[in-house]
Amino acid sequence: MLGSIWQYVYTSFLRYWLKWFIRQATGTCELQRICSGYKPGAARTAKAEYSLRSSKNKVLRVALETGKNDLEHSVDQIMKEKNVKPQKDPLFRENLHICLLQITGYSSLFVCVEDVRKEVFDSEDQKHEAMLLKLWDLLMPNVKLESRITKQWGDIGFQGDDPKTDFRGMGMLGLINLVFFSENYTEEARQVLSHANHPKLGYSYAIVGINLTEMAYSLMKSGALKPHFYNTAQGTPELKDFHQLYCYLAYEFDKFWVAEEPESIMHFNQYREKFHNIVKTNLQDPNVSLTLTVSSKN
């Protein structure tokens, strides 16, 4: 209760006067001090985002919703509002522009991720079918798929004879992630599959993969992935960056599962939550980078 009251008092009154006092003393606005006082990455961009979002100035708040093509104009407007002279602070424009690219880029990326998630797997769509068959060929290159609907799908961790039913929650996002990992980190994906097929420590490779897609999606939706993307994407993050994050989760979860040696797959939810908490804890580090350390084919 006291914390909430203090937060209200600080954001409503003290923060404004503190900023005013420091500006009078230093001759620089808060955004200038952030852009010059922090190295590129999550620490700088997160503070810039908070400064813009907390501002009483509409020009600064609106900048958070600006499209990529209008960011230069937004930066000019902010410099005008804050009376920042380029000759006195020549790096400010570029640094603020990078921060805005990352902030607005995160929102744009989530829209793209959501669009792919909402795309339903359609067995009548040749591209969807080709991608599913590609997943089989990447993971099981020496085994021929006997038919489109077959129990063989269980060998790579699907629940039934037709994988399309397993994509309901995450749509095409789940399939694309599985294929991306298998195509770009083929050796690692096959290694993970071999662990998943272990007679004692095994788990359903594809089903767990789709579950990890949901984990990545939820973390992005909540904003928890901002530090990761602010550290790894110097500009606007792209959809492939989200797929790369999935690869990290798929590979690291397998390492975690094998190290934990669960008694059975029946305890999956318990270990999934433990892994989830580890990831969330890592994301609290301002220098976090959830990047797969093995080399990608591309």
C-alpha positions in Angstrom: 0.0 0.0 0.0 2.7 2.5 1.0 4.7 1.5 -2.1 1.7 2.3 -4.3 1.2 5.7 -2.6 4.9 6.6 -3.0 4.8 5.5 -6.7 1.8 7.8 -7.3 3.4 10.7 -5.5 6.7 10.3 -7.3 5.1 9.9 -10.8 2.6 12.7 -10.3 4.7 15.3 -8.6 8.2 14.6 -7.5 9.4 13.2 -10.8 8.5 16.4 -12.7 10.3 18.7 -10.3 13.3 16.4 -10.0 13.7 16.5 -13.8 13.2 20.3 -13.8 15.9 20.7 -11.2 18.4 18.5 -12.9 17.8 20.2 -16.2 18.5 23.6 -14.7 21.7 22.2 -13.2 23.0 20.4 -16.2 21.4 22.1 -19.1 20.3 18.8 -20.6 16.9 17.1 -20.7 16.3 13.6 -19.3 16.4 11.9 -22.7 19.8 13.5 -23.4 21.1 12.2 -20.2 19.8 8.7 -20.9 21.1 8.6 -24.5 24.6 9.8 -23.5 24.8 8.1 -20.1 24.0 4.5 -21.1 25.6 2.2 -23.7 23.3 0.9 -26.5 21.0 -1.9 -25.4 18.2 -2.6 -23.0 19.4 -0.4 -20.2 19.3 2.7 -22.5 16.2 1.8 -24.5 14.1 0.8 -21.5 14.9 4.1 -19.7 14.1 6.1 -22.8 10.8 4.2 -23.2 9.9 4.9 -19.6 10.8 8.6 -20.0 8.7 8.9 -23.1 5.8 7.0 -21.6 5.8 9.0 -18.4 6.0 12.4 -20.0 3.2 14.8 -19.8 4.2 16.1 -23.2 1.9 14.6 -25.9 4.6 14.8 -28.6 6.9 12.5 -26.6 4.1 10.0 -25.8 2.9 9.8 -29.3 6.5 9.0 -30.5 6.0 5.5 -29.0 3.2 4.8 -31.5 5.0 6.2 -34.5 5.5 4.1 -37.7 9.0 3.3 -38.8 8.9 5.7 -41.7 7.9 8.6 -39.5 10.5 8.2 -36.7 12.9 10.8 -38.1 10.1 13.4 -38.0 9.3 12.3 -34.4 12.9 12.7 -33.4 12.9 16.2 -34.9 9.7 17.1 -33.0 11.2 15.8 -29.7 14.3 17.8 -30.3 12.3 20.9 -31.0 10.1 20.4 -27.9 13.1 19.8 -25.7 15.2 22.5 -27.3 18.0 20.1 -28.0 20.7 21.7 -30.3 22.4 19.3 -32.7 25.7 21.2 -32.5 25.8 20.9 -28.7 24.7 17.2 -28.6 25.6 15.7 -32.1 24.9 12.1 -31.0 21.5 12.6 -29.5 19.5 12.3 -32.8 21.0 9.0 -33.8 20.9 7.5 -30.3 17.2 8.5 -29.8 16.3 7.2 -33.3 17.8 3.8 -32.4 15.8 3.7 -29.2 12.6 4.5 -31.0 13.4 1.9 -33.7 13.7 -0.8 -31.0 10.7 0.4 -28.9 8.2 0.7 -31.9 9.8 -2.3 -33.5 9.0 -4.6 -30.6 5.3 -3.6 -30.9 5.4 -4.2 -34.7 7.1 -7.6 -34.2 4.4 -8.7 -31.8 1.7 -7.8 -34.4 3.5 -10.0 -37.0 3.9 -12.9 -34.5 0.2 -12.6 -33.6 -0.8 -12.6 -37.3 1.2 -15.9 -37.9 -0.3 -17.4 -34.7 -3.8 -16.7 -35.9 -3.2 -18.4 -39.3 -4.8 -21.8 -39.0 -3.0 -24.8 -40.4 -5.0 -25.8 -43.5 -4.4 -29.3 -44.9 -5.9 -28.0 -48.2 -3.1 -25.4 -48.4 -0.2 -26.8 -50.4 2.3 -24.5 -48.7 1.2 -25.6 -45.3 1.4 -29.3 -46.3 4.8 -28.8 -47.9 6.1 -27.2 -44.7 4.8 -30.1 -42.6 6.4 -32.7 -44.9 9.6 -30.7 -44.8 9.7 -31.0 -41.1 9.6 -34.8 -41.4 12.3 -34.9 -44.0 14.6 -32.6 -41.9 14.2 -34.7 -38.8 13.9 -38.2 -40.3 15.9 -38.1 -43.5 16.4 -41.8 -43.7 12.8 -42.8 -43.0 10.1 -42.5 -45.7 6.7 -41.3 -44.5 4.3 -44.1 -45.5 1.3 -41.7 -45.9 0.1 -38.3 -45.0 -2.0 -39.6 -42.1 0.0 -42.2 -40.2 1.1 -43.2 -36.7 4.6 -42.4 -37.8 4.1 -38.8 -36.8 4.4 -40.0 -33.3 8.1 -40.6 -34.0 8.7 -36.9 -34.0 6.4 -36.2 -31.1 2.9 -35.5 -32.5 -0.1 -36.8 -30.6 -2.1 -38.5 -33.3 -2.1 -39.7 -36.9 -2.6 -36.2 -38.3 -0.4 -33.4 -36.9 -2.8 -30.6 -38.0 -4.9 -31.1 -34.8 -1.8 -30.2 -32.7 -1.4 -26.8 -34.2 -4.8 -25.4 -32.9 -3.4 -23.3 -30.1 -0.4 -21.7 -31.9 -1.5 -22.0 -35.5 1.2 -21.8 -38.1 3.6 -20.1 -35.6 4.1 -23.5 -34.0 4.9 -25.3 -37.3 7.2 -22.5 -38.6 9.2 -22.5 -35.4 9.7 -26.3 -35.6 10.8 -26.0 -39.2 13.0 -23.0 -38.6 14.9 -24.9 -35.8 15.2 -28.0 -37.9 16.4 -26.2 -41.0 18.8 -23.8 -39.4 20.2 -26.0 -36.6 19.6 -29.5 -38.2 22.2 -31.3 -36.2 21.0 -29.8 -32.9 17.4 -30.5 -33.7 18.1 -34.1 -34.5 20.1 -34.3 -31.2 17.1 -32.9 -29.3 14.8 -35.4 -31.0 17.0 -38.3 -30.0 16.8 -37.1 -26.4 13.0 -36.8 -26.7 12.8 -40.4 -27.9 14.8 -41.7 -25.0 12.9 -44.7 -23.5 13.1 -43.3 -19.9 13.7 -39.5 -20.2 11.8 -39.0 -23.4 9.1 -36.4 -24.2 6.9 -35.5 -27.2 9.3 -33.5 -29.3 6.7 -31.7 -31.5 4.2 -31.1 -28.7 6.8 -29.7 -26.4 8.1 -27.6 -29.3 4.6 -26.1 -29.8 4.4 -25.5 -26.0 7.6 -23.6 -26.1 6.2 -21.5 -28.9 3.4 -20.6 -26.6 6.0 -19.7 -23.9 7.8 -17.4 -26.3 4.5 -15.9 -27.5 3.4 -15.2 -23.9 6.7 -13.7 -22.9 6.6 -11.4 -25.8 2.9 -10.4 -25.2 3.7 -9.5 -21.6 6.7 -7.3 -22.7 9.2 -9.6 -20.8 11.2 -10.1 -23.9 12.0 -6.4 -24.4 15.4 -6.6 -22.7 16.4 -9.5 -25.0 15.4 -7.8 -28.2 16.7 -4.4 -27.2 20.1 -6.1 -26.7 20.2 -8.3 -29.7 18.5 -6.1 -32.4 20.2 -2.8 -33.1 17.2 -1.6 -35.0 13.8 -3.0 -35.7 13.6 -6.7 -34.8 12.2 -9.1 -37.5 10.1 -12.2 -37.4 13.3 -14.4 -37.9 14.5 -12.9 -34.6 11.5 -14.4 -32.8 12.2 -17.7 -34.5 15.8 -17.5 -33.3 14.6 -17.0 -29.7 12.4 -20.1 -30.1 15.6 -22.1 -31.2 17.2 -21.0 -27.9 14.3 -22.1 -25.9 14.0 -25.5 -27.7 17.7 -26.2 -27.3 18.0 -25.0 -23.7 14.8 -26.7 -22.5 16.2 -30.0 -23.8 19.4 -29.5 -21.8 17.4 -28.6 -18.8 15.1 -31.6 -19.1 18.0 -34.1 -19.5 19.9 -32.5 -16.6 16.8 -32.7 -14.3 16.1 -36.3 -15.2 12.3 -36.2 -14.5 10.7 -39.4 -13.3 8.2 -39.3 -16.2 6.5 -37.1 -18.7 3.6 -36.8 -16.3 5.6 -34.2 -14.4 6.0 -32.1 -17.5 4.0 -29.1 -16.3 6.1 -28.9 -13.1 9.4 -28.8 -15.0 8.0 -26.6 -17.7 7.1 -24.0 -15.1 10.5 -24.3 -13.5 12.2 -23.7 -16.8 9.8 -20.8 -17.5 10.8 -19.2 -14.2 14.5 -19.6 -15.1 13.9 -17.8 -18.4 12.0 -15.0 -16.7 14.7 -14.6 -14.1 17.3 -14.3 -16.9 15.2 -11.7 -18.6 15.5 -9.4 -15.6 19.2 -9.0 -16.3 19.6 -5.7 -18.4 22.4 -7.4 -20.3 20.4 -10.5 -21.2 20.7 -12.1 -24.6 18.8 -15.4 -25.1 20.9 -16.5 -28.1 21.7 -20.0 -29.1 25.5 -20.3 -29.0 25.9 -23.0 -31.6 26.5 -21.9 -35.2 23.5 -21.5 -37.5 23.6 -22.9 -41.1 22.5 -19.4 -42.2 
